[in-house]
Amino acid sequence: MHKLYSMQRSGNCYKVRLALAQLGIPYENVEIDILKGETHTPDFLAKNPSGQIPLLEVAPDRHLAESNAILWFLAERSPLLSDDHLQRAAVLQWLFFEQHAIVPNIGAAYFWLCLVKGGRELQQHALDDWMEEGQRSLNVLDKHASRHRYFAGDTYSIADIALYAYTHLAEQCDFDLSPFPALREWLNRISREPRHIAMDWSPAALSAAE
């Protein structure tokens, strides 16, 4: 069974938990709090020298880092990743976009405004740039969503999962989604996908319910 080192309120970790849920893959979840420095202990750094989560243990002493690399690994030979070469390239296109346009702006705003106490004051100098670049990225997503139901081909894929993770949190960290009706409809569509889980869902919650 896979072991996932994850933080509940991290968008990058959420995308991996969402993919695991969509694929029905069982796993052990290990909660890691980056705000308490738990990714910089000697034990964790031995697993991932970059000191980041999510981190997936795929076999004893074999670990895979970087959220989108984990998504690709999990999705191989599944409906979440096409065999068609062009569609696979389209998935990569949006995975790269998510990392260079969404995470550094919406992801950063979410981290500092929603997770870090006093983060707004600490990062006041960066907020305007995050808002400007983030709104520009949301506009790109909205234009694509106005013409396509999904982001890489005609079916739901890990491209949608990656983009959804932080985009669905945008309004929590001061971004305005009202100018983007197609994007809002896409967010609603993704949330209605079979086996979808919310960000606050955890395997522990399921065990408690049982």
N, C-alpha and C positions, 0 to 999 in steps of 0.2 A: 504494500500500500504506500502511496505517495505521502510525504509529510510536507506541509506547507507552513513556512514561517511567514506570518502575515500580521498586519495591524488592521483592526476592524474599520477604522475611519480613514484609511489610506485608499485613494482612488486607484493607484497602481496595484494594490493588493486586491481590491474589490474586483477588478477585471479578471483576475485569475480565479477567484472564488466563483464568479459568475460563469466562466467557461467550464469549470469543473462541474457546476450544477447543471449546466445545459447538456453536458455530455454524460451525466450520471456516473461520474468517476468518484469512487469513495476515497477519502483522504483523511489524514490526521491534521488538525489545525493547531499550530503552536502560536499563541498570541505574543507578539513582540511589541514593546512600546518604544518607539524611536525617541520620544520626548524624554524618556528616562535613560537614554544612552544604551539601551539593551542590544543594539546592533554593533556596539563597539567593545563588547567584552571579548576576551581572548578566545572563548569557546565559539562565539559566533563568527569572529574574524577568521578562525580556522576553516569555517565552512564557506565564507564569502569575504575575501580580503577587501572588497569595496565597502563593506559595512552597510549594505542596503537590503531592503526588502521590497517586494516579495522574493523569497528564495524557496525553490522546490527541491526537495530531496527525492530523486527519482530511483535511487538504489542506495544501498549502504555506501557511505562516503562518496557519493556522486550527487553533486548539486548543480542546479541550473538557476542562474540569476537573470535579471532584466525581464520585466513583466511581459513585453511583447515577444521576446524569445520563448518564454514559457508558454504563451498563448499558441505560438506556432508549433511548438513541440506537442502540446496537448491535442491540437486540432488536426494533425496529420492523419490522413485516412479516415476523416470524419466529415459529416455534412457541413462543418464550420469552415472547411478549407477545400476549395475546389481542386480537381485534378487539372483543370484547364490552365495552360501556362499564362495566358493573358489575365485571367481572373486572379491567379496567384500574385502576379505582378501588381495588379490593382490593390490587392490586400496589402502588400508591402508599401505601396504608395501612401495609403491612409495610415498605416502603422507609423511610418516615418513622419507624416504630417502631425499625427497625434503627439509624437515625442518632441518635435521642434516648434509646434505652434500652440498646442493645447496645454500640455503639461507645464511649460515654463511661464505661462500667463494665468490661465484659469486654475491650473494645479497649484501654482505658487500662491495665488490670491486665496484659494481655499485653505491651504496650509497655514498661512499667516493670519488670516482673518477669522478662521473657524477653529483652528486647533491650538494655536499658540496664544496663551494669555498675554495681553498687551501687544499682540503682533501688529495691529493696525498702527500703533504709535511707532513701533520699531521699524516698520517698513513704509512709512508715509511717503518717503522719497521715491519709492518704486511703484506706488499704486497707480499713478496716472499712466505709466508705460504699460502696466499689466492690463488696465482697463482698455486702453487704445488698441493694443495688439490682440487682446482677447476678443474684443468686439469684432475686429477684422477677421479673426479666425472663425467666429460664429457666423459671420456673413458668408464666408466660403462654404461652411457646412450647410447653411440654409439654401444657398443657390443650388448645391448638389441635391439636397433633399427635395427641392421643388420639382426635380426631373426624375428622381429615382427613389424607389421604395427602400433600397438598401445601398450601402456605400461601395460594394465591390461585387457587382453582378446582380442577379435577380433574386438572390436568396440571402438570408441572414448569415453572417460570417464573423470571424474574429475581428474584422475591421470595425464592424458595428459595436462589438463588445468593447474594444479599446476606446473608441470615440465616445461611447456612452458614459464610461466610468466617471470622467471629470465633467463632461458637458452637462450631465443631469444635475450636477451640484452647482452650476454657474450662478443661479439666482440666490444661493445661500451666501455668496461672496461678492455681492453688489453688481453682478452683470444683469443686464436687462434683456430678457428674451422676447419681450412683446413685439419687437420689429421683425421677428423671425418665425412666422407661422408654420412654414414647412418643417423647420427644425423642431418646433414644439410637437408637431404631429408625429415626426419620426421618433422623438423621445417617447411619446405615448405608445407608439407601435412596438418599440423595443421592450417596453415594460410589460406588454401583453404577450410576449413570446412564451411558448410553453417552457416550463421549468425555470422561468425567470425568478431570481431572488433579489430582494432589496439589499441595500448596502449593510443594514444592521442585522441581516440574517447570519446565523452561524450554525455549524454542525452541533454545537453544544445546546443551542436552543431547540433543535430538533430532538436531541436525546432527552432533554427535559420534558418535552411535550409527550414523548412516548412513555 
